[in-house]
């Protein structure tokens, strides 16, 4: 992987306020493009806002399609890889919590949240595919909020070739300092155990439904140490250069790269139904 400049955005997203949210996203994208950023990551449900009150009625299915097209158009115009989230309303069935992944050449795909929190299971359906995305020499995975607590997802993405994990959150719990402390308990393990970069960001601010999101962004080195961070009450774009040589050195070290020495034949208990 070549050196890569990323941006992780803490952003306030109004529920159903699509135009204002897209305008805010475009503003961040424009600033990032001027500053030489290659990939910009927005929080979970950054375009639609986060709601558990009848999310299937937030807008018609055609609006989901329009949002995806508009993010793709913005990625083409800016020359950036953009990760942005929406409630993906379907013509049939419950909606998905989805992250759009678009690049300079167009759509790279959609990631639909596979592991829903207990409250989300009542309102959304779960995605059924854990996959990675590739643009040129960059391979990366996407996870959404609650999913970061399942180490198997990160390891599977590493086995699929991921060099970076982008973990977007809409997590309305605690003050910014508390949220940062929480992330520093588990996210460094995802980076260290799998020898990859981790980029995480959260929504920020209080919504119309009373959810209060602490502003937090965190970028982790493959050795598990922070190389960029923010916690506070307002919107913020954190920019960090991910150094490709750092990844190569760890993955080339026989004692620091653990993934090749796994013994999956011993892990059958992980896929038992009990």
N, C-alpha and C positions, 0 to 999 in steps of 0.2 A: 504494500500500500504506500502510495506517495503521501507526503505531508498534506494535510487537509484542514481547512479552517471551517469550524462548525459554529453555529449559533443556537443556543437554547433559550427559549423565550418564556418568561412568566407573563401571562396575558389575562386580562379581564374579559370575559365573554358573557354578553347578555343572552338570556334564554330566548331563543327564537329571533333574536335581533341580527339576522343574517347579513344585511347590508353593512351595518356598523361593524360587525365582527370581521367581515371580509375587508372592509376599509382599513381596519387596524392591522390585519395580517399583511395587506399590501404595503402599508407604511413600514412595517418591520422588514419586509422583504426588500423594499427599495433601499433602506439603510444598510441592510446586510450586503446587498449586491455592490453598493458603493465601497464597502469595506473589505471586499475580496472574499466573502464567505462562500463556501461551496455547498454546504447543507444547512438548512434552517429547520429546527424542530419546534413545533407548537404543541401546547398541551392537548390532552384528551378532550374531545368534544369542543374544540376551540372555535369552530365555525357556528355550531348550533347552540352552544351553551349546554350546561348540565342540568337535567331535570329527571325526576322520577314520577312526575305527575302526568300521566298519559303521554309518554314520549312518542307514541305512535300517531298522535294527533298534532304534533308540533308543526308539521307542514305536509303537503302531499308527497307521494313518492317521486313525482316529477321534479320537486325541489331538490331532493337528494341527488338526482342525476345532474341538475344544473350546477349545484355546488361542486361536484366532482369535476365537471367540465371547466368551471371557472378557476379552480385551483390548478388544473392542468395547464390552462392558458397562461396563468401567472407564472408557472414554472418555466414554460417555454420562453416567455417574454423576458424573464429575469436571468435565465441561464443557471438557476439554482435548483437543487433538489429540495423539495418542500414536503414536509410532513405535517399534516393538519387534520383535525378530527371532526367528525359529525355523527349525529344520529342518522343512520341509514334506514329511512322508512321504506318498507316494502309494500308491494300491492297485496301480498298475502303474508300472514304470519306476523310475529313480533319483530320490531326493528333490531338492528345490530348497532353496537358501539364500534365505529369504524375509523381507522386512520387512513387517510389518502396519502399515497406515496407517488409523487410526480417529479419528473426531471426535465432537463433541457430538451430532450427528445420526445417528451410526452409522458403518458402514464406508465408507471412502473408496476402499479397494482394497488390493491386494497388489502389492509390487514383488519380482520374482524376479531374482536376480543374473544378469546377462547375460554378464559376463566373469569366468570362473573362473580362479583361479591354477592352475599346472601340477599341484599336488598335489590340488586340489579336483576337477579334471576326471575323476579316476579314481573319485570317490565321489558326485558330484552331476551333475545335468543343468542346462544353462544356460537361463535365461529368454530369451524371444524378443522382448521388447517394451521399448523405452525410452519412457517416458511421464512426464507430470507429474500432480500431484494439485491439486485446488482445493477450498478451503473458504472460502466467502464471498469476500472480496476478496484472499485469499492464494493464490498459485500457487507450488508448490514441487516440486523434484525430489528423488529419493532415489537414492543410490549406495551400494554396499557394498564397502568396503575396497579390494581390488585394482583395482576399477573406476576409482578416482580417478586412476590413471595413464594413462587414455585420454582426452585432451582433447576428442575428438569427442563423447563422451557429454555433457559439460558444455555444449558449444556447442549440441548438438541440444536439450537441455532449455531453454536460454536462448531458442532460437528458438520453442519451444513455450510460452513465456511465463513460465518460472520466474523468480521473484524471489529465491529462496533455494534452496541445495543443502544437504541434510542427508546427510552422508557418515559412515555408521556402520561401525566397524571391529571386527574381532577379529584383531588383528595381533600375534603373539607374537614380537616381535623387539626386542632392545636394551633399554637402560635408558630411563626416562622422558625424560631429557635428549636422548638420541640420537633417540628417536622424535619428539620435538618438533622437533629440527633437521631431520629428514627431512621432516616435514609442512610446515615453513616453506620448504622448497625448491620444492615443487610446488603445494601448495594455494592460496597467494596468487595464482598465475597463473590458477587456475580462477575466482577471484573477480574479479580485475582485468580479464582479457580479455573476460569475459562480463557485467561490471557487475552482479554479484549478491552477496548475502551467502552465506557458506559456514559451515556448522556441522558440526564433526566431533568424534567421541568414540570411545574405545576401551574394550574390556573391560579389567579390571584383576585382578591376582592370578594365582596358579599353580593349574592344574587338576589333576585326578586323573591325567591322561595326561601331565603334565609340561610342558604349555604355560605359559609365563610371559608375561603380558600387562602391558606398562608402562602405567600410568595416564596418559592424555593426553586433553585436550579443547582445542579451538581454535575460536574464532569470528572470522571475517574480514569486514571492511567491503568494500563493492563497489570501493573503491580498492585492495584487496589488503592492507591493514594489519590487524594483530590488534586486536580490541576486547574480547577476553575469552579467558582461557587458564588451563590447569592442567596441571601434570605432577608426578607423585608416585606413591608406592607404594599409596595407599589409594583407596577410593571417594570420589567427589566429584561434586556437581552444580554446574555453572557456569551462572549466570543472566546474561543480557545483554538489553538493550532494543535491538531493531533499529529504527532511526529511518527512517521512510518517506521523509522529506524528503531524506535523504542519497542514497537510491536515485534519487529523481526528479531531483535535481541532476546526478548523473553521467549518467543516461540522457538528460537534456535538453541535455547539453553536446556540441557537434558534434565536439570533439576527444577526448573521454574515453569515448565510447560507440562501440565498434568494430563491434559485431555488424551494424548496418544497412549497413555499407560492405563486407561480405563480397562476394566474386565467385565464387559456387559453380560457375559454368561452367568455372572454371579448376581445380577440385578433383577432376576425374573420376578422377585417379590414386588417390585415397583409397579408391575402391570397386573397384579392380581386384583380381583374385583372386591375383595374384602377390605 
